[in-house]
């Protein structure tokens, strides 16, 4: 096997993460990612050459101070949002909600406490309001009370709503401290016909996303930056405690 070989590179592939050190933790794919990059910063100490009037460097020592990993994710699913926002995620099933109370008047809106799957009734006292005559359901789940209603008034009245809530995925942002993950990149080199390039990062701790665009004119992106930390489980001379790259020869 040759020590070196021609290797132009255009990368694509899948990034997987799982909680490091957690028994039974499952690998989760970050789905469609447009960026995976590694960068390092270093500190240098220099000894000036005092032997000559012009100075110069007599000796120098460089030490790596940080290894950063940058990922751009384009799938805003519960797992990715939870990772980027130090959050927890869960799936909830629909439930029957009966007589949820609100105040309303002509022209006002009502936002139910849960996302509506199907509306059972909207009542003013015991009198049922009629969709299209007294209120409208907007696609966002907001109920708009109509100015044309003959049952509603310009003064607030107590209304009750009964509905079945929709099954949803919930992300609770910033309820967890940053977790440590193990990361695997299972990549392919398009410049060499799809040969493999795999990366293993033993410990990585991600920071929170600086911004999340929930309204925009382009596809949303989650940018997260993490630090590669040394693993005590890697031993041996010449073995990196930070990450390993495996390159298949074309």
FENLIN-V349313 format. One record per backbone hydrogen bond with DSSP energy under -0.5 kcal/mol. CO is the residue of the C=O (numbers start at 1). NH is the residue of the N-H. Records with the same first field share a line. If there is no record, write none. Layout:
CO=NH ; NH
This chain:
10=190
12=188
14=186
15=30
16=184
17=28
18=182
19=22
21=23
22=25
28=17
31=33
32=74
35=72
37=70
39=68
41=65 ; 66
43=63
45=61
46=48
47=58 ; 59
48=50
49=52
52=55
56=49 ; 58
59=47
61=45
63=43
66=41
67=228
68=39
69=226
70=37
71=73 ; 224
72=34 ; 35
73=222
74=76
75=77
77=81
78=82
79=83
80=84
81=85
82=87
83=86
84=209
85=174
86=175 ; 176
88=172
90=170
92=168
95=97 ; 165
96=98
97=163
100=161
102=159
104=157
105=108
108=145
110=112 ; 143
115=166
118=164
121=162
122=129
123=125 ; 160
124=127
126=128
127=124
130=133 ; 134 ; 135
134=146
135=132
136=138 ; 144
138=141
141=112
142=138 ; 144
143=110 ; 145
144=136
145=107
146=149
153=106
157=104
158=125
159=102
160=123
161=100
162=120 ; 121
163=97 ; 165
164=117 ; 118
168=92
170=90
171=173
172=88 ; 175
179=206
180=20
181=204
182=18
183=201
184=16 ; 186
185=187 ; 199
186=14
187=197
188=12 ; 190
189=192 ; 194 ; 195
190=193
195=189
196=248
197=187
198=246
199=185
200=202 ; 244
201=183
203=229
204=181 ; 206
205=227
212=214
221=223
222=73 ; 224
223=210
224=71
225=207
226=69
227=205 ; 229
231=234
233=235
236=239
238=240
241=231
242=202
244=200
245=247
246=198 ; 248
